Amino acid sequence: MKKTNPSNAFPLVPMSAPDLTETEQEAVQAVLETTRLSMGGETLGFEDAVRNHIGSRHAIAVSSGTAGLHLCVHAADIKDGDLVITTPFSFVASANVLLFERAVPIFVDIDPLTGNIDPQQVHQAAKDLTAGDLANRKWLPRKGASPEAQLKAILPVDVFGQPADMDPILETAREFDLTVIEDSCEAIGAEYKKRPAGTLGDYGVFAFYPNKQITTGEGAIIVTDDDEAADIMCALRNQGRSPGDTWLQHTYLGYNYRIDEMSAALGRVQMSRLDELLTKREQVANWYQERLDEIPGVETPKVIPDTTRMSWFVYVIRLAPGIDRFRVAEGLKERGIPSRPYFIPIHLQPYMVERFGYKEGDFPITEDLGRRGLAIPFSGVMTEEQVEIVSQILHEVIDTLG
Ligand SMILES: *Cc1c(COP(=O)(O)O)cnc(C)c1O
């Protein structure tokens, strides 16, 4: 029997949903009963909570993941024309922050199993780009980069909540004296060989947009063990004010990347529930896996042994090459189930093509996953019944197309 969607319940299951309780509501309400709505105790409390949980020396709350990554780019002294090795299979912000400083992303392809940056290619790129002969040509974009440009950093992304294969990346960074910025915006609470994601490189960033594992509405946190960089990032977040500066003194050209107290209060409470929230998400992922592994043409996400804890961000299935993803998405939508293609490769975004001359075929694994990946509804508040509904409808849609 074909399940139709009653028009009063559209969509049947939301794409994502935050997990909020009365404790979060009370914490935000308590802020609203004070006169301090920014730069107060809630921000410090939120930062403490992350620092203690993650085990970093510093935690700096900011207004978004993009803002956090941008400050890391500053701290790493990445400037006009500098090269940074990163992945084209990510949310655009991880590469955009380089463009903000007129630096050049050097994309390398990914591991087909995890979707994370391929450490062997990172090593080869670093070697060629520092060799000082024509070996670098292979890695540079067709235009928009100078052959004399200097390689400064590596920016791996922990895709979908699974840490990148960091040990070989860190090894490469040591060998060629490069800074590592870990984009852990999708991976708070994840662990790589028992070490927390976000703490593996020089700087890490966790983001808290409402579809992430924990949310502050808008917001993010930078973690680092580097005292000097932490001071600079704190100043740049607050309009360039150094610790000794008065309100209208600005040592640096800074930004307003502050988080507000309502968001920080939300974050502080959500942080105290992190393990509970991650466990719920893991349960939902397990429910999906049991059901979806039975559907021909659908591949479920793979968690590799180096990932000692997965922090489930989204649930992205891969469709077999013969299945038209857009027809699947359309079929799901007609039946009340939202879905999203994940990711559309960064190098093929129009402004990237225009600036650097990328073409289809440049990063085949990224493009292949980009064509086949489909995120289906996922959150920690999903019930087993909702997982069942999505799974059944997906099965039905694939059967119809097959
Ligand atoms: C969410 C996310 C960010 C940050 O996004 P904001 O919307 O700026 O908070 C950065 N990188 C990746 C990979 C992300 O998923």
The ligand as a Tripos MOL2 file, in Angstrom:
@<TRIPOS>MOLECULE
LIG
   15    15     1     0     0
SMALL
NO_CHARGES

@<TRIPOS>ATOM
      1 C1         28.3490   23.8570   10.4330 C.3       1 LIG1
      2 C2         29.6940   23.8810    9.8190 C.ar      1 LIG1
      3 C3         30.5100   25.0220    9.9000 C.ar      1 LIG1
      4 C4         30.1120   26.3010   10.5950 C.3       1 LIG1
      5 O1         28.8880   26.7970   10.2390 O.3       1 LIG1
      6 P1         28.2070   28.0860   10.8870 P.3       1 LIG1
      7 O2         26.8910   28.0890   10.1990 O.co2     1 LIG1
      8 O3         29.0620   29.2500   10.5180 O.co2     1 LIG1
      9 O4         28.1290   27.9070   12.3540 O.co2     1 LIG1
     10 C5         31.7880   24.9410    9.3720 C.ar      1 LIG1
     11 N1         32.2480   23.8260    8.7910 N.ar      1 LIG1
     12 C6         31.4980   22.7250    8.6770 C.ar      1 LIG1
     13 C7         32.0820   21.5080    8.0380 C.3       1 LIG1
     14 C8         30.1800   22.7200    9.1680 C.ar      1 LIG1
     15 O5         29.4180   21.6300    9.0320 O.3       1 LIG1
@<TRIPOS>BOND
     1     1     2 1
     2     2     3 ar
     3     2    14 ar
     4     3     4 1
     5     3    10 ar
     6     4     5 1
     7     5     6 1
     8     6     7 2
     9     6     8 1
    10     6     9 1
    11    10    11 ar
    12    11    12 ar
    13    12    13 1
    14    12    14 ar
    15    14    15 1
@<TRIPOS>SUBSTRUCTURE
     1 LIG1         1 GROUP 0 **** ****
